[in-house]
């Protein structure tokens, strides 16, 4: 029966594709999602869950019009971002342009291919990354021309960042920016090609100031030993221990940098960097922020997830895009994995090469470089309940989140995060026995220990009078027994 259900799902999606092939928006029912939705329990076993997000629409460049004509297909687009006013900017890399859409992604507002550069017409060359600051300034990683362009909200050129100079850079270093982000102070953060030292940081005047968030690589004592005794030829054939290269970047309202990176062990694929460049992200109960825990498989599915982009949403929630399996992994501010959805394939709602992710209201959109599409996912009741409950907990309102967590358990009775959320609420309310019950179901050892200690202290406190009376009776009984025994011995000795 389970095999029949698995076959029925893709067939239903295929029918939907045939029906809506000539329309701009494709709608898919929650029961017909073309991918498995699951999570990991405390023992790192997979358990399947309701879908948190379902495909809502697929947009092609050819369906968008500007000045009465189609803009044509997107060609290997590499980045997408949202402006403070709601506009959507797409780095259409293969077409050497940046396309500006309205908030609903139905109308083209502007196509940027050329611009005035001190009285001369200049062109974009393979724009790879794009972002918009809080002030509305637009930053474009103009990769082919090896520069970062800064435009004002009216798309007038303000500044060009190029050819960084520093003693920390190699003499032959070629500046090729891939991804760009900017914080509230207008500092520019750039992920550059073949730059393993970290994220490059530029001040508002375009001056390069150094590297940010460098990832150190730990070498085991065994590897150090063999490298010391190995010959020159053997060392040349050994793998290089170089820092990991970053792949995606986003900035939260507090100025913390979220950055994704490719890891070989699959343990941590995203970091939260404070202003000093230190990673302060929380890793949750199992200490894993690397996507799929199951790294077995064959072909392109073998090995850990490869995070290629990250989007900070709100209330400490952020989502990471996995290009290896096309999954979207969402975590809360404590590093707990909330839900997983998405996948590779040819069905509606799946990807060929996902490269960028962005949030628009209650929806998440993914840019596919191979298909040249923007795929939008709408939140379901299950996903919305989790988002809302996590938001309340983030604000410190555990009690109000209980009813929402209860609804999550109705939809997914094995949801450990919901049990933990309810347990924490009872813990805050002083109902330690109930807290222990739910925290045990949530497999949360740390908070269960706290609840147990408080419950034990409460029991001792409530029964202190009986306990002290019992101790006093035992003391008196011991004294009486000792005295009688002494008297008996004295009597025996006298006889």
Buried (B, 14 or more C-beta within 10 A) or exposed (E): EEEEEEEEBBEBBBEBBEEBEEEEEBBBEBEBBBBBBBBBBEEEEBEEBBBBBBBBBBBBBEBBEBEEEEBBBBBBBBBBBBBEEEBBBBBBBBBBBBBBBEBEBBEBEEBBEEBEEEEEEBEBBBBBBBBBBBEBBBBBBBBBBBBBBBBEBEBEBEBBBEEBEEEEBEEEBEBBBBBBBBBEEBBBBBBBEEBBBBBBBBEEEBEBEBBBBBBEEEEEEEEEEEEEEEEEEEEEEEEEEEBBBBBBBBBBEEEBBBBBBBBEEBBBBBBBBBEEBEBEBBBBBBEBBBBBBEBEEEEEEEBBBBBBBBBBBEBBBBBBBBBBBBBBBBBBBBBBBBBBBBBBBEBBBBBBBBBBBBBBEEBBBBBBBEBBBBBBBBBBEBBBBBBBBBBBBBEEBBEBBBEBBBBBBEBBEEBBBBBBBBBBBBBEEEBBEBBBBBBBBBBBEEBBEBBBEBBEEEEEEEEEEEEEEEEEEEEEEEEEEEEEEEEEEEEEEEE
